């Protein structure tokens, strides 16, 4: 799968339990949440101050993405919540 929209190197990729969704993290400080079937970005999560080096799905139905960054933080992003504008 190509990852259009990623402007920096990808450091980690995780798949949801049912393999329908994917998360990717990298040097752009973002967590990308993807639909595997379409290849479209569902959402981009922000919050890290430095590059993000790891991610994993967790929770019932892979409902959250946990990410770790070189900024020495771990963040939990709820995939069920609507994006805030």
TAKAVEN-V86978 format. One record per helix or strand of 3 or more residues. SS is the DSSP state (2 for helix, 1 for strand). FROM is the first residue (numbers start at 1). TO is the last residue. If there is no record, write none. Layout:
<<SS:FROM:TO> <SS:FROM:TO>>
This chain:
<<1:10:15> <1:21:26> <1:31:35> <1:41:45> <1:52:58> <1:64:69> <1:74:78>>
